[in-house]
Amino acid sequence: MFKVLVTDPIAPKGLELLAKEEDIELYNEPEIPYEELLEVVGDFDCIVTRSRTPVTRELLDRARKLKVIGRAGVGVDNVDIEEATRRGILVVNTPGANTIGATELTMMHMLTILRNGHRAHESMLEHRWDRKRFMGTELYGKTLGIIGLGNIGSQVAIRARSFGMKVMAYDPYIPREKAEKLNVRLVDRLEDMLREIDVLTIHAPLTHETRNMIGEREFEIMKDGVYIVNCARGGIVNESALLRFLERGKVRGVALDVFSKEPPPPEFIDRLRHFENVSLSPHIGANTYESQENVAVIVAQQVIKALRGQTVEYVVNAPFPDLSVLTLIKPHLDLAEKMGRFMVQWSEEGIREVHVEVRGDISEHFHPISAAVLKGILEEVVDFPVNIINASYVARDRGIKVEELSSEETPDFKHYIKVVVRANGTEKVVAGTVLEGQLLRIVQIDRYRVDIEPEGILLVFENKDVPGVIGRIGSLLGSANVNIAGFRLGRERKGGIALGILNLDDQVPEHVLEDLKNIPEILFVKQVIL
C-alpha cells in the first residue's frame, strides 16, 4: 500500500483518480502548515504539491519513505531537484495541461485589441452609446506572425487560419514538415517575418536567446500599425521599447498577460492606461476550470505510474539510486550539459542534427551523457523542464536527429566528449574533458584548440590575427564598464584566423555587441552565457 499526501489544492477529479486505486491510501491536506508537514512526511511514499509547498532539503531529510514528488503544474522552482535526485526520488510534473487555456486567452486578447471590445463594454456601463468611436479591424485577411510553433503556438495557428488569417512562424527548432501540415509558412530569419505581419503573437520560453527578442530594432522593422500579443513569458518583449513605439503610434494595439516583473510596477500600467487598444490580464493563461482539471488528472496519472514503477511521460529529474555511479559521472554530465548550452547559443541557426561522441573510460555511460548534451540544448528552446530521461524524446518530438558514438579509445585525454551540431548546411563543433576528476574544460571550438572553463559569461569571436584587435575590443568593453576576467586564444597559424574567448564579469550590452561586430578585423562575435 502506497501512502500519498496532497499538500496543496488540486481539482477533485485528480483526487478521485488517486482515491479509487486499491494500492493507494490518500490523505488530502491542502492547507497543511510546513512545520506540521515536517512532522508527518516520513510516513508517506508520495507527496503531491503545487507552488505553495516548499520541498526543501530539510523536508527531504525527514521523508524517509518518499519515492515520488508530484508537481501539479509545470514549474518546479519550489522543489530541491538536486537533493531529490541524489536521494533517488522521482519528480514528475504536468507540462501541456494548460495548452487550450493559453491558446484561447491569446485569441481573446487578439480580438479584444482589434475590435475594442473591452472599451466598448466600459462605455456601455457609463450609459454611453459611442458607436463611431469603436471602429475596429478584422482578423480576416491579416497576416499573423507566431514566435514559437510548439503546442500553444500550433493551436493558435489552427484557430487563426479558421478566422481567415495568413499565418507565418519563426521557430528554429521545429521541423518544416510540422509547419507544412499546419499550413503555416515557416521562416528561417525572424526579421523576414516581422516585415510582413499585421499581428505578432509570442509562444516561446524565456531564455538567453529570447530575452528582449523583440526590441528597438525589431519594432523598427515592423509595419506601421502592428498589433502585439504576449501570453507567453515576460521579458521576451522589451517593455521600454514597446512603450516608445506605442506612444509613437507604430504599434496600434498591445495585449499582455505576462510581464518582465510580476506584478508589474504601477508606473508601467499607468503609462499603458492612456491608450485605447491595450488589453491586460494578470498571468491567467492556465486559469480555466478545464486546465486545472487537466493538471490534477495528469499529475494523478503520473504519480500512479511512478509508484508502480511504470514508464512516466513527464519526469523532471533522473534519480540515481547508485550514488557511486552519480559521483563517477556527475562532472561529465555537468560538462555535457554546458556543452549543449554553449552549442545552442554558438550556433547561428536552429539545430537540426546533433552528433555526440563519448570516448575513454566513461564511454559505457554514453547514453546519459548524450542526453545531458540534449538537455543543455533543449532547455534553451522549450518552456518545460528537460532532463536526461526525457531529453531524447523531446529532441525526437522537435525533429532533431541524434547520433551517438562511444569508444574506449580517446585522442589526447582520459575522458573526451565531442558534440557536432548541424543546421541548414552549417556545422559547429565543441569538445571537452574533465581534468583531475572535477575540472571542466572545453578543449576545442570548431577547428580551434582552446582551454576554457565553461562558466559564466563568455565573449567568443573570430578575427584576423593581426595586432590591435584585442586592444580595440578591450576599449569598447571598458567604455561600457564590462570587466574582462580572463582571455584565451586559439589559432591555426600566426597571421591567419584566430578564435578569442573572453571571460567577463558582466553581460555585454546589445549596442556594444553591434560596435564589436563593426570592427573590420572581427569576422564573428557571440556572447554565450553558461
N, C-alpha and C positions, 0 to 999 in steps of 0.2 A: 504494500500500500504506500503510495506517494502522498505526502502532505504538502499542499500548495497554499500559500498565503498571498492574498491580493491586498496590497498596501495602499493603492490609490483607486479612485473610482474608474470603473470601466463599464461599458454598456451591458445590460442584463443578458443579452444573447451569448456573450462570451462566458459569463458566469455559468449560464445554463449548460454550455458545452462541457465545461470542466466538471460541473456537479454530476452530470449523468454518467461519467466514466467510473466503472466499478473499482478500478485500481487507484482512484484519486480521492483524497479526503480534502475537501475545500474549506478554507477559512477566509471569509470576506471581511477585512478590517480596513476599509478605505480611508479612514482618518487616524490610523494608529500613530501615536507620537513616536518620534525617533527613539527616545530613551526606552520606551516600552518595547519597541521593535528589537532593540539590542538584547533585551532580556529573553525574548521568545524565539528569535530567529534560528537558534541552534537546533530546534525541533523540526525544521522544515527542509524538504528536498528541493523546493522551488519557491521563489517569490516573483510576483507579477507587479510591476511598478509603472508609473508614468513619470512626470518630471518632478513631482513633489518629494519623493523619497530619495534621499542621497544614499547610494550604495557604496559606502566608503570602505577603506581598508579595515577600519575599526569594526564595521558591521561584518565584513567577511571573516575577520578573526573569530567572531562568535558563531559564524554559520558553519558548524562542524559537518552537517549532513548535506549542505547545499550543493546541488548538481546543475541547476538551471536558473538563470535570471531572465524573465520575460519582460521586455520593454514595450509597452503598448504605445507605439509611436516610432518615429524614425530616429530622432536624436538620442544619443546615449551619453551626453555630457555629464549626467548625474551618476554614472556608473564608473567605478575604477576598473576599466577594462584590463589593464596590465595585471593588476592583482588577481582579478577573476581568472585570467588566462593562466597565470602562474599556478593557481590552485586547481586548474582543470575544470573550472566552472564554465559551462556554455552560456553565452549571452545571445539571445535572439531578439529580433525587432520586427517591425511591420512596414517596410517601405512600400509605396504604391497604394496604400489603403485610401489615400485622400485624392487620388487622381481625378475622379469625376468632380469632386467638390471644388478643387482648384481650377479645373477647366471651366466649369460653369461660372465661377466667380470672375474669371477672365472675360468671358463673353458678356456677363452683366456689366462690368466696368466699361468694356468696349462700346456697348450700345448706349450706356449712360452718357459718356462724353461726346459721342457723335450725335445723339438725339436730345441732349439736355434734360433727360428725364428727371433727375434729382431737383434741378432748378425749377422746372415746371410744377413739380409737386409742392415745393416750398411756396411758390407763387399762389397756388390754389388755396393753401392753408391760410394765406394772408388775404383771402377773398378778392384776389386779383384775377383778371381774365386777359393775360398778355399773350395772345396767340401769335402776334407778329414777332414778339421777342424771341420765341423759341423755334426759329427756323433751324432745322438740323441737316445732317449729312447722312446719306445711306451707305451701308456696308457694300451693297451690291455694286459690282464692277470695280471696287477698290482693290489695291494690292496690299496684302498683309505680309509683313516680314516677321519670321519667327527665329529667335535665337535659342537654340536647344530643341532638337526634334526627338526628345525622349518620350516617356509615357504621356506626360501632360501636354507637351508641345504637339505630339501627334494627334491627340484628341481635340486640341484647339484647331488644328489644321482641318480635320474632318468636319467640324462644325462651321468653320469659316467658309469652306467650299460649299456647304449647303446653303449659305447666305449668298452665294454667287460671287465670292471673292476669289481673286487670283492669289495663290499662296507661294511665297518663296521662303527658304530656310537657310540658315547658316549653322552648321554643326559639323566640325571636322572629324567627329568620332562616330558618325552614323553612316552605315553603308548606303551607297547611292541607290541600291535596289529598294531599300525601305522607302526612300523619298518617292521613287517612281510609283510604288504601289499606292502611295497616298496622293498621287497626282500633285506632288509638290516639287517645285524647281529648287534643287539644292545647289548652292553656290560655294565656290572654293574660297572667296575673299569676302569678308564682311562688308567692305566698302562698296562692292558691286551690288549688294542687296540694298544698302542704305540709300543709294542714289535713286532707286526705283519705287520705294514703298510709300504708301499713304498712311499706314498704321504699323507700328512696331510693338510686338509683344515678346516678353522675355521669359524663358523657362529653362534656365541653366543654373547650376550651383555657383556659389561664390567661392572662387579660387584665386590663386595668384594670376591666373590667365584672364579671368573675367572681372576682377575688381576694377572699377572705373572703365569698363569696356566701352561704355557709351559716355563720352566726354566731349570737350570742346570741339576737337577735330571731327568726331563722328556727327555731331549736330550740324556742323558747317556743311557736311556732305549731303545731308538730307534735304528733301524738298521743303519749300515753304508750306506751312500749314499741316505739318505731320502731327499724328497723334501717338502718344507714348503710353504703354500699359506695362506695369511691372507687378506681377503677383508671384514672383519667384524668390529673390533674395535682395535685401537692401545692400547697397554698395556696388552693385553692377552698373547702375546709372549714377553718374556723378551729380549729386543733388545741387551743388552750386552752379554747375554748367546748365543743368535743367532749368533752374530759376531764371538764369540770364536769358536763355533762348525763349522761355515762356514770356518773359517781360518784353523781349524784342518782337514777339509775335510770330517767330518762325515755328515754334511749337504751338499748335492750336488747342490741344487738349492733353490732359495728363490724368492717368488713373494709377493710384499706388495702393497696394495692400501691404507693402514691406518698405522698410526704411533702414538707412545705414546705422542709426541708433534708434532703439525701440524701448519705450515710446519716443517719438521724435520730439525735438525741442519745440516749445511753444512758438518761438520766433519763426521757425520754418513753416509751421502750419499757418501762422498769421500772414506770412507773405503769400501763401497759396490761396488764402481766403478771398483775395481780391479778384480772382479770375473766375469767369463763368464756367469754363469747361474743365473743371477739376473734380475728380471723384476719389475719395479717400476711404479706406477701411483699416481697422486695427489688426492686421495679420490674421485673417479669418478664413484662409483658403481651406482649412480642414474642418471648419466649424459647420458641419452638417450632421444631422442625426445619422444619415447613411454612412458617412465617413467614420464617425465614431463607432458605429456598429461594426463596420469592416475592421477597424483597428482591434476591437475586442475579439471578434471571431478569429482573425488571423493570429493574434498572439496566443489565444487558447489552443488553436490547432498546432502552432509551433511548439508550445510547451508540452502538449500531449505526446507529440512525436519525439521530442528531445528526451523526455523522461523514459521513454520506452526504447531509446537507442536507435530510433529510425532516422532516415535522412531528413534533414531540416533545410528548408529553402533559404531562410533569411538568418544566417549566422553572422554575428558581429565579430566574434573572436575565434581563435584557433587554440583550444586548450591543449596543453602538453602534459599528460599525466606523468610521463617520464621526465623529471626535471633535469636529469643528466643530459638528455638529448637537447632540451631547451638551452642549457648552459653551453653546449657544444656549438650549436648553430646560430644562436641569437645574434651575435655580432655580424654574421654573414646575412641573416635576414634583414638586419638594420641597414647594412651596406646595399643589399639588393633593392630594398625599398627606396633608398636615397638615389640610387642609380636610375630607377624608374621615374622618380620625381624630377631628376635632372633632365632626363630624356624628353619628357613631355613639355618642359619649358625650353629646352635647347632646340627642339625641332620646330621648324617654321610652319609645317603643315600638320594636319591631323594624322595620327599614326594609324596605319592600316595593317602593318605586319610587325611582329616582334620575334626576334631570334635570340634565345638565351643559351649561353654556354656556361656550364659549371664544371670546373676541372680541379684535379688534385684530390686530396683525401676527404673533401666534403662532397665529392661527386655523387655519393649514394643519396644525398639529400637534395638532389636537383629539383624535385617536384615542388617542395615548399619554397625553395629559393627562387625558382622561376615564378611562382605565384606571388612572392613578395615583390618582384620586379613589376608584375602586372598591377599589384596593389598600389605601388607608387605612381604608376601611370594613371590608373583609373580614378584614384581619389581626386585628381585634378579636374575630372570631366563628368562625374556623376554626383547626384545630390543625396546619396545614401551611403551608409558605411560599406567599405570594401575590405575584405580580409583575405588571408591566404586560403581559406576554404572556398569562398565564393568568387575569387578573382578570375579564375579560368572561365567560369560560367558567364560572368559579366562581360568578359572580353569577347567570348563567342557571341553573346547576345548583341554586342556592339559591332559585330562583323570584323573583329580584329583577328587575323591569322597568327597563331602562335606556334613556333618551332622550338624544340628543346634538344639540347645535345649535352651529354655528360661523358667525361673521360677521366681516368686516374692520372693521365699524363698532363703536365702543365708546362708552359714555356719558361717562365722565369721565377714563379712564386710557388710556395707550398699550396696556397689556395688561390683560385682565379675565377672571377665571374666576368663574362663579357656579354654585352647587350647590343644588338643591332636592330634599329628600327627603320622601317621604310614607309614612305608616304609620297604618292604621286611622282614616282621616279627618283626621289631623293633618298639618300641613305645616311644615317647618323650612327656613330659608334661610341660606346663608352665601356671601359673595362676597369675593374677594381680588385682589390685584395684586402685581407685583414692581416696586419703585422702584429707579431707578439701576442696573438690571441684576442686583441681588443682595439687596435689602432686601425680605423677605417681609412682607406686611401683609394682615390681614383688615380689610375696609372696611365690611362690612355683616353684621349678625346679625339674622335675621328682618326686622322693619321699621325697625330702628335703624341709623343711620350711626355707625360706630366707626372707630378707628385702633389696631389691636392687632398686636403682634408675636406670631405663633403659635409660642410657645416655652415650654417648662417647664410649670409648674402654674398654671392659671387658675381663679379662682373667678368664675363667671358667675351673675348674679342679676337678676331683675326686681323692681322695688319701686315703691311710691308715692313720687313725687318730692316729699318733704317733709323738713324739717330733722331732723337727728339720726340718720338711718338709717345713714349711713356710720360715724358715731361708735360706734354700738352694735355694728356688725359688727367694727370695729377693736378694741373692748374684748374681745369674745369671742375673736377670733383672738389677741390679745395674751395673754389669760389661758391660752391653750393653747401659748404660746411660738411662734406662727406669725408670721413676719415678712412684712410687705407690701412688695414691691419696686416696685410701680407701680400706678396706678389710671387707668382710662379710663371715660368716661360717654357714653352715647348716649341721647338723649331726643327725643320729637317736639315737646313744648312744655313750658314751665315749669308745674310743679304737676300734670303728668299722670302717665304711667307712664314710668319710666326703666329703662335697662339698664346695669348696672355690671359692670365687669370688673377684677378684682384680679390682678396678677401676684404670686405667692407664692414664698417660698424653700423652704417645706416643705409637705407634704400636710396637709390639714385632717383631724383625727381624726373618726371617724363620729359620735361623740356631740356634737361641736361643730357638725357639719353639721345635726344634728337641732335643736340650740338656735337656729341661724340660721333654720331653716325656721319656728320658732315665733315669730319676731319678727313682730308683726301687719302691719307695712308690707311685709314680704317676700312676694312672690307666688310666686316660684320661685327655687330656687338649685341649682346643679350645679357639681361640681368636675370639671374637664377637664384631663387630663394629656397634653401633647404632647411 
